[in-house]
Amino acid sequence: MSGLLSLNPWLVLVVAGLFEVMWASGIKYVGVQRPLISLGVVVALIASMVGLWIATQKLPVGTAYAVWTGIGAVGAAAVGIVVYGEPATAVRAVCILLIVSGIVGLKLFSGAAA
């Protein structure tokens, strides 16, 4: 496990955020009739949580959590628009850009190395 802790925490956090997008997007199809999708959602959820845990060993918890949830929110919104045909309105786009700007700001001003 110490090898994982030596990875770049920001890279781990981004990967954890991508797993967050995967489980959040896939949860719509979880069910007894879809065991492989359900297993994939559980695996992505665990990977996401473990990645967040690893990142918080070197990054401020508040920053890591906000970035992780931001990646999940933006990614899930994008999947909703592209895959599930959810509305892609100008207001939604502005809101997504606000989340992205918050993520960037937290990264730039977190005070954490790398």
N, C-alpha and C positions, 0 to 999 in steps of 0.2 A: 504493500500500500504506500510505502514511502516514495516509491517511484512516481506514483500518481500525484503525490503532494509536491513534487519538484517541478511539475509542469507549469507553464505560464498560466496564472490564475484567470487572466482575461480570456485566453483561448478556451480554457475549460468552461468558463462561464458562458461563452458564446455557444459552444457545443451543447452544454446543458440547456440553454435557451432553445436550441433547435430541437432537442428531444422534447422540450415543453410544447413546442408547436406540434410535434408529431402526436403526442398523446392527447392534447387538447382537441386537435382536429379529428383524431380517430375515435374519440369517445362517443361520437354520434352513432357509431356502428357497433358498439360493444353489445354482446348478447350471447346467450347460450347457443344460438344457431350459427354464430360466427366465432368459433373458438380461436382460430388463428389471429384474427383481428383483435380479439379481446386479449390474447397473450401478448401481441405486439404493443398494445396500449399499455399493459402492465409493465412490460420491459422498458418501454420508453419513459414511463413515469418513474420507475426506479432509477434509470440512468440519469434522468433529469435531476432528481433529488440528490443522488450521489455527486453529480457534477457541481451542483450548488453547494453542497457540503464542502467539497474539495476547494472550491473557489473562496469560500468564507474563511478558510484557514489562513489566507493571506490578504484578503480584501475586507474592507469594512462591511459588516453584515447588511446594514441598510442600503449601501450602494449596490452590493452584489444582488440582494433580493429585488431591488427596484429595476436593475438592468435585466435580470432574469425574467421577471414578470413582464417587463416592457417588450423584450424579444418575443415572449410567448404571445402577448396581446397583439403585437403588430403582425407576427407570423400567422396567428390564427385568423386575424381579420383578412389578411391577404389570401389565405387558403379558402376562407369563406367566399371571398369575391371571385377568385379564379376557379375553384373547384366546385363550390356549392351554389354558385350563381347568386350570391347575396348582392344587394345593391352597392354600386360603386359611385356614391354621390360625392360632390365636391366637399360637403361638410365632413363626411367620413374621411376623405383624403387629408383634409386639414388636421383633423383630430389625430390621425395616424402620424402625420408629420410632427405634430406637437409631442407625441410619445417618443418618436425617434430623436427629436432635438433634446428631450429630457435624458434619454439614454446617453447620447453623445456628451451632454453637459456633465452628467455624473461620471463618465469615464475621464473626461478632461480635468475635472476639478475634485476628484476623489482623494487626491493626495497619496494614492497607492502607486507603487512602482510598476513598470511594464505597462 
